[in-house]
Each structure stands twice: as C-alpha cells, then as structure tokens.
C-alpha cells in the first residue's frame, strides 16, 4: 500500500458533493384513533429530547439504535415524498407501530409528512402527504 493516508483522507474530510440536493427533510407525524374515520391528533414521531447529558452524548457516539431508526424512517419519508412506494409506506407504518407497542394493536394508525420552513418571522408547516388509516399490527 503506497499511500494509506490518501485512502483515509476522504473519510476524515467530507465531500460537499456527497448530497445531490440539500433540502429540508420531511417530518413524520402520526395519529392513533379507535376508528379509521377518527379525528387525528398528530404527534411527532421520534422527537429529539430537550436535553442530553454529556455522558449520554458520548455513549450515543457508539450506540444509538433509536436515532438510527429515526434516520431510517426519515429516509423512507424522503423517498415517499419524492416518489410513492409501497415499501416506504409499509416501513413507516411498521416502525411507528413497533414503537407504539403491542398494547395499541388493533387501533387505527395514520401518518403524515410535513415540511417546516421559515417565512420571515413565521414558521410554516406544509402538509405533503397523509396516509390512509391502517390497523396497528396489520402485517401488510
């Protein structure tokens, strides 16, 4: 190996051409109801904690499965926003349902994707996609 530092350099210094487009990611919100026509009470999926201790931050550098799941759901949401796929929708339903736990099984779940942006001093949320209701635990 002639230049091992040359192989390591791209990993240490990120390339700004890595991303095709830099744009806001959609936020995923979900609602659970007793019927498919129930009025949704939207809640954020995978919200960030208000505070994280320095020790927890250090630990999260090495082990953070919850954040990895949130990143996967955001990746599915981005694909869904770009072009609808059953796979992305099914994965989002599956991950939210698993996060809610078995006690919610049988209730109705729906999710939506929103983009949040600033316009002057106001924060504007634009609804991009709303799923149909699906029973939690439905093995589609």
KACOR-V380893 format. One record per residue. N is the residue number from 1. RES is the residue in one letter. PHI is phi in whole degrees, -180 to 180 (NA if undefined). Layout:
# KACOR-V380893
n | res | phi
N | RES | PHI
N | RES | PHI
This chain:
# KACOR-V380893
n | res | phi
1 | X | NA
2 | X | -78
3 | X | -138
4 | X | -65
5 | X | -65
6 | X | -65
7 | X | -78
8 | X | -82
9 | X | -55
10 | X | -62
11 | X | -76
12 | X | -84
13 | X | -115
14 | X | -69
15 | X | -92
16 | X | -75
17 | X | -91
18 | X | -64
19 | X | -95
20 | X | -68
21 | X | -139
22 | X | -104
23 | X | -146
24 | X | -65
25 | X | -86
26 | X | -70
27 | X | -94
28 | X | -104
29 | X | -123
30 | X | -132
31 | X | -140
32 | X | -117
33 | X | -144
34 | X | -86
35 | X | -140
36 | X | -66
37 | X | -98
38 | X | -63
39 | X | -70
40 | X | -74
41 | X | -112
42 | X | -71
43 | X | -133
44 | X | -71
45 | X | -93
46 | X | 65
47 | X | -66
48 | X | -75
49 | X | -69
50 | X | -63
51 | X | -138
52 | X | -133
53 | X | -68
54 | X | -58
55 | X | -66
56 | X | -66
57 | X | -62
58 | X | -63
59 | X | -63
60 | X | -68
61 | X | -64
62 | X | -109
63 | X | -147
64 | X | -152
65 | X | -64
66 | X | -64
67 | X | -69
68 | X | -61
69 | X | -64
70 | X | -61
71 | X | -64
72 | X | -65
73 | X | -64
74 | X | -64
75 | X | -63
76 | X | -63
77 | X | -65
78 | X | -65
79 | X | -65
80 | X | -66
81 | X | -69
82 | X | -75
83 | X | -158
84 | X | -61
85 | X | -137
86 | X | -61
87 | X | -59
88 | X | -63
89 | X | -64
90 | X | -61
91 | X | -65
92 | X | -64
93 | X | -58
94 | X | -62
95 | X | -69
96 | X | -66
97 | X | -60
98 | X | -66
99 | X | -68
100 | X | -72
101 | X | 96
102 | X | -68
103 | X | -66
104 | X | -93
105 | X | -55
106 | X | 95
107 | X | -80
108 | X | -99
109 | X | -124
110 | X | -142
111 | X | -136
112 | X | -140
113 | X | -113
114 | X | -128
115 | X | -107
116 | X | -114
117 | X | -143
118 | X | -101
119 | X | -124
120 | X | 68
121 | X | -93
122 | X | -92
123 | X | -105
124 | X | -112
125 | X | -108
126 | X | -110
127 | X | -79
128 | X | -99
129 | X | -155
130 | X | -129
131 | X | -80
132 | X | -74
133 | X | -73
134 | X | -141
135 | X | -65
136 | X | -68
137 | X | 91
138 | X | -65
139 | X | -81
140 | X | -51
